[in-house]
Amino acid sequence: MKIVKEIFGFRSEHSLAVTLGKFDGIHRGHQELIRKTCEDAGRRRQEGTDCRSCVITFDMSPSMILSKKERRRMLEEMGVDLLIECPFSPKLIETSAENFITEILADRLKTVSVFTGEDFRFGYRRQGDAALLRLMGEQCGFTSHVVPEVEESGNKISSSDIRDALLDGNMERVGRLLGFPFFVRGQIIHGRQIGRTIGVPTANMIADKSKLLPPNGVYYVRSKIGGVIKNGITDIGTKPTVGAQFIGIETYFFDFDEDLYGEELEIELLHFSRPERKFQSLEELKEQIEKDRRGGAAYFGI
């Protein structure tokens, strides 16, 4: 997958099937847009047109359900050929919807088809919509398609609902709306080895600064290590008992005691067990960890 970070200086060598939006979490609705875009590009290639699939993202939030790195990896796995990441720059803000269509989509990107959601808005003061895309698309030589919203329990799936559920620690609802378990990905770093001294060896990581995290506390999790699914317990927080000064992600895996330092690990957060709290001693902390382990074992049926 090719990644472009400056849309105003880019010209495509190929015709493009395009979808565009914030794509904060690549939830089930986003996945449907991307799937149809990739299918359209593939169909056109089979018919003899040199066409590629393209996702254009508009990044406006400092905190994202998926970090940029995580989003890139997911889009590549979904078969996207070109990702254009558009920072919300003054130039982009001041570009009218009409100029975006003619100068960007038609001229620079050689767009042959566009896929959007029903409520998609773009351009200066959000004046562009699906109707304008359809009207001007006919003039510029591309087709415009509105993909019906994906619903959960009768309600449209939205990134804002996912954020709310995430901040409530409702990981089950987050997973249903996303279509996959909420995960954190990062490199395992050396911790303070305190867990090992009390018989609970852990793998430590720090999330990307752009990543929106659920409340500090203890979660039941799973991860794939060496191709094998491992269940565990993760603590997200500042570790107030031992005086840490940053938000860390510390995971204990059942029946696993290998050194993962330096490896890239993805941890899926399945269930919120309890909020973070400060203990009066390491002994009290150790007792609570044992309770957490028993709770996790019961959750996974170990």
C-alpha positions as CSV (number, residue, x, y, z in Angstrom):
1,M,0.0,0.0,0.0
2,K,1.3,3.4,-1.0
3,I,0.9,6.2,1.6
4,V,0.7,9.9,0.5
5,K,0.7,12.7,3.1
6,E,0.3,15.8,0.8
7,I,-2.7,15.6,-1.4
8,F,-2.1,19.0,-3.1
9,G,1.3,17.9,-4.4
10,F,0.2,14.4,-5.6
11,R,-0.9,13.2,-9.0
12,S,-2.1,9.6,-9.5
13,E,-0.7,7.5,-12.3
14,H,-3.8,5.3,-12.2
15,S,-7.5,5.7,-12.3
16,L,-8.8,5.6,-8.7
17,A,-11.9,4.2,-7.0
18,V,-12.1,6.5,-3.9
19,T,-13.7,6.6,-0.5
20,L,-13.1,9.4,1.9
21,G,-13.8,10.4,5.5
22,K,-12.4,10.5,9.0
23,F,-12.0,6.7,9.3
24,D,-11.2,7.2,13.0
25,G,-11.7,3.6,14.1
26,I,-12.5,1.7,10.8
27,H,-15.7,0.5,12.3
28,R,-18.2,-1.8,10.6
29,G,-19.6,1.1,8.5
30,H,-16.1,2.2,7.4
31,Q,-15.3,-1.4,6.5
32,E,-18.3,-1.5,4.2
33,L,-17.2,1.6,2.4
34,I,-13.7,0.3,2.0
35,R,-14.9,-3.1,0.8
36,K,-17.1,-1.7,-1.9
37,T,-14.3,0.7,-3.0
38,C,-11.8,-2.2,-3.3
39,E,-14.3,-4.4,-5.1
40,D,-15.1,-1.6,-7.6
41,A,-11.4,-1.1,-8.3
42,G,-10.9,-4.8,-8.8
43,R,-13.9,-5.1,-11.1
44,R,-12.6,-2.3,-13.3
45,R,-9.1,-3.9,-13.5
46,Q,-10.8,-7.1,-14.7
47,E,-12.5,-5.1,-17.3
48,G,-9.3,-3.7,-18.5
49,T,-9.1,-0.3,-16.7
50,D,-5.8,0.5,-14.8
51,C,-7.7,1.2,-11.6
52,R,-6.6,1.2,-7.9
53,S,-8.5,1.6,-4.6
54,C,-7.9,4.8,-2.6
55,V,-8.8,5.8,0.9
56,I,-8.6,9.5,1.8
57,T,-8.6,10.3,5.5
58,F,-9.2,13.7,7.2
59,D,-7.5,13.8,10.6
60,M,-9.0,16.3,12.9
61,S,-8.9,14.7,16.4
62,P,-5.7,14.6,18.5
63,S,-6.9,11.3,20.0
64,M,-8.0,8.4,17.7
65,I,-9.6,5.0,18.2
66,L,-6.8,3.6,16.0
67,S,-3.4,5.2,15.9
68,K,-2.2,6.1,12.4
69,K,0.2,3.1,12.4
70,E,-2.7,0.7,13.4
71,R,-5.0,2.2,10.8
72,R,-2.4,1.9,8.1
73,R,-1.9,-1.8,8.9
74,M,-5.6,-2.5,8.9
75,L,-6.2,-0.7,5.5
76,E,-3.3,-2.6,4.0
77,E,-4.7,-5.9,5.2
78,M,-8.1,-4.9,3.7
79,G,-6.4,-4.6,0.3
80,V,-6.3,-0.8,-0.1
81,D,-3.8,0.3,-2.8
82,L,-3.4,4.0,-1.9
83,L,-3.9,5.8,1.4
84,I,-3.9,9.6,1.3
85,E,-3.6,11.1,4.8
86,C,-4.9,14.7,4.8
87,P,-4.0,16.9,7.8
88,F,-6.6,19.5,8.5
89,S,-4.5,22.3,7.1
90,P,-5.6,25.9,6.4
91,K,-5.4,25.2,2.7
92,L,-7.7,22.2,3.0
93,I,-10.1,24.1,5.2
94,E,-10.4,26.9,2.7
95,T,-10.8,24.6,-0.3
96,S,-14.4,24.7,-1.6
97,A,-16.3,21.5,-2.2
98,E,-16.5,22.3,-5.9
99,N,-12.8,22.9,-6.2
100,F,-12.1,19.7,-4.2
101,I,-14.1,17.8,-6.7
102,T,-12.6,19.3,-9.8
103,E,-9.0,19.9,-8.8
104,I,-8.4,17.0,-6.4
105,L,-10.8,14.2,-7.3
106,A,-11.1,14.7,-11.0
107,D,-7.7,16.3,-12.0
108,R,-5.1,15.0,-9.6
109,L,-6.6,11.7,-8.6
110,K,-8.2,10.6,-11.9
111,T,-11.2,9.4,-9.9
112,V,-13.6,7.1,-11.7
113,S,-15.9,6.3,-8.7
114,V,-16.5,7.7,-5.2
115,F,-18.1,5.9,-2.2
116,T,-19.4,7.8,0.8
117,G,-21.8,7.4,3.7
118,E,-25.2,9.1,3.7
119,D,-24.2,12.0,6.0
120,F,-20.7,12.7,4.6
121,R,-19.8,16.4,4.3
122,F,-16.7,18.0,2.9
123,G,-15.2,21.2,1.6
124,Y,-15.3,24.8,3.0
125,R,-17.8,25.1,5.8
126,R,-18.9,21.5,5.0
127,Q,-20.9,22.6,2.1
128,G,-20.2,19.5,0.0
129,D,-22.4,16.4,0.3
130,A,-23.4,13.3,-1.6
131,A,-25.8,15.2,-3.9
132,L,-23.0,17.5,-5.0
133,L,-20.7,14.6,-5.6
134,R,-23.3,12.9,-7.7
135,L,-24.1,16.0,-9.7
136,M,-20.5,17.1,-10.4
137,G,-19.4,13.6,-10.8
138,E,-21.5,13.3,-13.9
139,Q,-19.8,16.4,-15.2
140,C,-16.3,15.3,-14.3
141,G,-16.6,11.7,-15.5
142,F,-16.9,9.7,-12.3
143,T,-19.8,7.8,-10.6
144,S,-20.8,8.6,-7.0
145,H,-22.3,6.0,-4.7
146,V,-23.9,6.4,-1.3
147,V,-23.4,3.3,0.9
148,P,-26.2,2.7,3.4
149,E,-25.3,3.2,7.1
150,V,-24.5,0.0,9.1
151,E,-26.6,-0.3,12.2
152,E,-26.3,-2.0,15.6
153,S,-29.6,-2.7,17.4
154,G,-31.4,-0.2,15.2
155,N,-28.9,2.6,15.6
156,K,-26.4,3.9,13.1
157,I,-22.8,2.9,14.0
158,S,-20.7,6.0,14.6
159,S,-17.2,6.8,15.9
160,S,-18.7,9.1,18.6
161,D,-20.8,6.1,20.0
162,I,-17.6,4.0,20.0
163,R,-15.7,6.7,21.8
164,D,-18.4,7.0,24.5
165,A,-18.5,3.2,25.0
166,L,-14.7,3.1,25.1
167,L,-14.5,5.9,27.8
168,D,-17.1,4.0,29.8
169,G,-14.9,0.8,29.6
170,N,-17.7,-1.1,27.8
171,M,-15.3,-3.2,25.8
172,E,-18.0,-5.6,24.7
173,R,-20.0,-2.8,23.1
174,V,-16.9,-1.3,21.6
175,G,-16.1,-4.6,19.9
176,R,-19.6,-5.1,18.5
177,L,-19.6,-1.6,17.0
178,L,-16.0,-1.9,15.6
179,G,-16.6,-5.4,14.3
180,F,-13.3,-6.5,16.0
181,P,-12.0,-6.3,19.6
182,F,-10.5,-3.0,20.6
183,F,-6.7,-3.4,20.6
184,V,-3.5,-1.7,21.5
185,R,-0.4,-2.4,19.5
186,G,3.2,-1.5,20.5
187,Q,6.7,-2.6,21.2
188,I,7.4,-4.4,24.4
189,I,9.8,-2.4,26.6
190,H,11.7,-3.1,29.8
191,G,9.6,-2.4,32.9
192,R,10.7,-1.9,36.4
193,Q,10.6,-5.7,37.0
194,I,8.4,-5.2,40.1
195,G,5.9,-7.7,38.8
196,R,8.5,-10.4,38.5
197,T,9.7,-9.8,42.1
198,I,6.2,-10.6,43.4
199,G,5.8,-13.7,41.1
200,V,3.8,-12.0,38.3
201,P,6.1,-11.5,35.3
202,T,4.6,-9.0,32.8
203,A,5.1,-7.5,29.3
204,N,5.1,-3.7,29.3
205,M,4.3,-1.3,26.5
206,I,3.4,2.4,26.0
207,A,0.6,3.2,23.6
208,D,1.0,5.7,20.8
209,K,0.3,9.2,22.1
210,S,-2.6,9.6,19.5
211,K,-4.3,6.5,20.8
212,L,-7.6,6.9,22.8
213,L,-7.5,4.5,25.7
214,P,-10.3,3.2,27.9
215,P,-10.3,4.1,31.7
216,N,-7.3,3.2,33.8
217,G,-7.8,-0.2,35.3
218,V,-7.6,-4.0,34.8
219,Y,-8.8,-5.8,31.7
220,Y,-9.1,-9.4,30.5
221,V,-7.2,-9.6,27.3
222,R,-5.9,-11.9,24.6
223,S,-3.0,-11.8,22.2
224,K,-1.3,-13.9,19.6
225,I,2.3,-14.8,20.5
226,G,4.3,-16.9,18.0
227,G,1.1,-17.8,16.3
228,V,-0.6,-19.1,19.5
229,I,-3.5,-17.3,21.3
230,K,-2.6,-16.4,24.8
231,N,-5.1,-15.1,27.4
232,G,-4.1,-12.6,30.1
233,I,-4.8,-9.7,32.3
234,T,-3.7,-6.1,31.5
235,D,-3.3,-3.2,33.8
236,I,-3.6,0.3,32.1
237,G,-2.6,3.2,34.2
238,T,0.0,5.1,36.1
239,K,0.8,2.4,38.6
240,P,0.1,4.6,41.7
241,T,1.3,2.0,44.2
242,V,4.8,2.1,42.7
243,G,4.9,5.7,41.7
244,A,5.0,5.6,38.0
245,Q,4.6,8.9,36.2
246,F,3.2,7.8,32.8
247,I,0.3,5.7,31.5
248,G,1.6,2.2,30.8
249,I,0.1,-1.0,29.6
250,E,1.3,-4.0,31.6
251,T,0.1,-7.5,30.7
252,Y,0.4,-10.8,32.5
253,F,-0.2,-13.9,30.4
254,F,-1.5,-17.2,31.8
255,D,0.9,-20.1,31.4
256,F,3.6,-17.9,29.7
257,D,6.9,-16.7,31.1
258,E,9.1,-15.8,28.0
259,D,11.0,-12.6,27.5
260,L,9.1,-10.5,24.8
261,Y,11.4,-7.5,25.0
262,G,11.7,-5.7,21.7
263,E,8.8,-7.6,20.0
264,E,5.8,-5.9,18.5
265,L,2.6,-7.1,20.3
266,E,-1.1,-6.5,19.8
267,I,-3.3,-6.9,22.8
268,E,-7.1,-7.2,22.5
269,L,-9.1,-5.7,25.4
270,L,-12.1,-7.9,25.9
271,H,-13.6,-7.0,29.3
272,F,-13.1,-4.3,31.9
273,S,-12.7,-5.9,35.3
274,R,-12.0,-3.0,37.8
275,P,-10.7,0.6,37.9
276,E,-7.2,1.4,38.9
277,R,-6.6,2.0,42.6
278,K,-3.6,2.7,44.9
279,F,-2.6,0.0,47.4
280,Q,-0.9,0.7,50.8
281,S,1.8,-1.9,50.2
282,L,3.2,-4.3,47.7
283,E,1.8,-7.2,49.7
284,E,-1.7,-5.7,49.4
285,L,-1.1,-5.2,45.7
286,K,0.0,-8.8,45.4
287,E,-3.2,-10.0,47.0
288,Q,-5.3,-8.0,44.6
289,I,-3.3,-9.3,41.6
290,E,-4.1,-12.8,42.8
291,K,-7.8,-11.9,42.9
292,D,-7.4,-10.5,39.4
293,R,-5.8,-13.7,38.2
294,R,-8.6,-15.8,39.6
295,G,-11.1,-13.5,37.9
296,G,-9.3,-13.7,34.6
297,A,-9.0,-17.5,34.8
298,A,-12.8,-17.8,35.5
299,Y,-13.5,-15.4,32.6
300,F,-11.5,-17.5,30.2
301,G,-12.6,-20.9,31.7
302,I,-9.0,-21.8,32.6
